[in-house]
Amino acid sequence: MDIETGLVVRAKSGRDKGRFFVVISLDGEYAYIVDGKTRRLEKPKRKNLKHLFATNTVIPTDSLKTNRLIKAELRDFNAKA
């Protein structure tokens, strides 16, 4: 599956390994990811695409407007982790 904006991903490596994020933009081989809590829209994390595992869930772009909405969308994913 290709990585696209709105896709829910899991970090494979780094300090945030195992946590779920949403891709808000792409730049070549990097994705900018947020979770609404530690990585907010104001300061997204730049992560190499090879360090991300794509899920089958894409969040609609209207749910990516605020940190509160992003956190709510990811709540079920992080509860299972």
N, C-alpha and C positions, 0 to 999 in steps of 0.2 A: 504494500500500500504506500502510495506517495504521501509525503507530508505536505499539508496544506493549512491555510489559515483556519482557525477554529477547531483543529484536530486536538483531541486529548492525547497526550503523550506521557510516558513514564521515563524518568531519567535512569540510564543504565550505569552511569559512573559519576564520580564527583561527590561533593558534600551533600548534594540533594538526591543521591542514589535511592531509587525505589519510590520517590514521591511523584505525584501526578501534577501536570501542568497543562496549560492551553497555549497553543502556538498563536501569537498575534501577528507576526510578520516573518517573512523569509528574506535572507540576504545571501545569495550564492549557496555555500555549503553550511550556513549557519541559520538557526531559527532563534527568534526572540520569544521567550516563554514567560508566562506569569501564572501565579496561583491565587492572587487576590489577597494573600496574607503576608508572607515573607517577601515574595517577589510581586510587587504591585505594578500597576499600569504605568506609573510614573517612572519606574526604574526596572524594566524587564531584564531578564537574564539572557545573555547571548550564549548559545550552546551549539556545539558541533552536531550536525545531523546524525553522525555515526554513534553519538552517545545518547540517542533517543530511541525508544521503542514505541512505535505507533499503535494505538488502540483502534477499534472500529467505530469510535464515537466522534462525531463532529458536532460541535455546539454552534447553533445559529449565531450570526454576527450581532444580532440585536441583544444577545445575552452577554456580549463582551464589552459593554459600554462602561461598566463600573466594577470596582474591586469587589463590592458586595455580591453582585450577580455572578461573577466568576467563582468566588468562594462557594456560593450556593450550588453552582453547577458541579463543582468538584467534590462536594461533601461526601457523596456516595462512594466515589473512587477512593478517597483517602481513608474512609472508614473501613474498607475491605483490606487495605494494605497493612 
